[in-house]
Amino acid sequence: MSFSRNSIPSSSTKLVNTVIRGALWVSLVVPLGWIGFKFFGNGPSANPAQELTHLFGRVSIYALAANITLGSYFWLTSRSPLILSYFPTGLRVPLKKFRRHLGVAGFAYLFVHLGFHFLIEAGIYEGFTAIVAAQYLWVGSSAFTLMATLAITSNNFSMRKLGRNWKTLHRLAYVAFALGTIHTLMIEKADLIHFSILAFVTALPLIIRLGFWASEQRKARNARR
């Protein structure tokens, strides 16, 4: 049984928004519980400060991957009537808002990740010295700069001011995810298989999108001939 494109009545919009806001809080709080379980579940590690820093960074990558995957799903459903028929349009607006909130939540965890690097793992002076000396920290710092820019502009005011340029700017999320993944894979003893699979699963919808885009461009060129 499929839903019609307008199967969610307007009277249910408030309920849908409430559910989305609840999902946002879950996305913020549940990772904290997961971090606590991973940190305390198996007892203290040899370097607890480093472990805690890495856990917050891992959650940030997960949030960014979810944000990008959700964006790919929106793009693909808009170009596939069959998929769209199973996706009520009443969900699209609140889910798009949730996508922005998810991006901001990911940056919040990334901010804590960076803060722990300076405050509990390396120290202020040593932390900056490490960034200058280590290439993987250059990459991570670049990802942080991009994520900070996206988080600051993830609001309605910025959308109005930037207009069409807002979407162009926020495509930098793909670059930030790539840099964040590279940063993680460059770290000694990083879980190469886990993050390689995560990168592949996140990139696969983007590859499909690229295929759709190439096909549309080819059809447009043929139509002009």
C-alpha positions, 0 to 999 in steps of 0.5 A: 500500500502506497501513500499519496503525495499529500497523504499527511493532512494539514492537521497532523503537521504539528504532530509531525513537527513534534516527532521530528523535534523529538528525533532531534533530541534523541540524536543529541542525547543518545550519542552521549549514552553511547559514548558513556557506554563505550568509555566506561563499559570496558573499563578505562583504556591506556589513554582515556583522554584520547579515547574520549576525544576520538569518541566525540569525533566519531559521533560527529562523522556519523551525524555528518554521514546521516545528514549527507545521506538524507540529502541524497535521498531527498534529491533522488526522490525528487527525480523518481515519481515511483519512490516519491509516491511512497514518501509523503510530501508532508514529511519533506519540510520537517525532515529538511529542517531536521537535516539542518539540525542534524548538521548543527548537532554534528558540529557540536560534537566536533566542537567538543572533540576539538575542545578535548584535544586542547583541554584534556589530551594535549594542552593549549600550546602542545595542541597547536604545536601538534596541529602544525606538525601533524598532517592528519591534524591539518586535514581535521582542522580544515574539516572543522573550519568548513563545518563551522562555516556550515553550522553558522549559516544553518539558519533561516536568516542566512538562507534569506541573505545568501539566496541561491548561494546558500545551497552552493555553500552547503555542498561543502558538507561533502568536502567536510565529510571527505576531509573528516574521513581522511583525517580519521583514516590517517590516525594510527590504529584507526578502524580502517574497515569500519570507516571505509565502509561508512565512506562507501555507504555514504558515497554510494548515493552521491555516485548515483546522483552523479549518474542521474546528473550526467544523464540529465546533462546528456539529454539536455545536450541532445535536445539542443541539437 
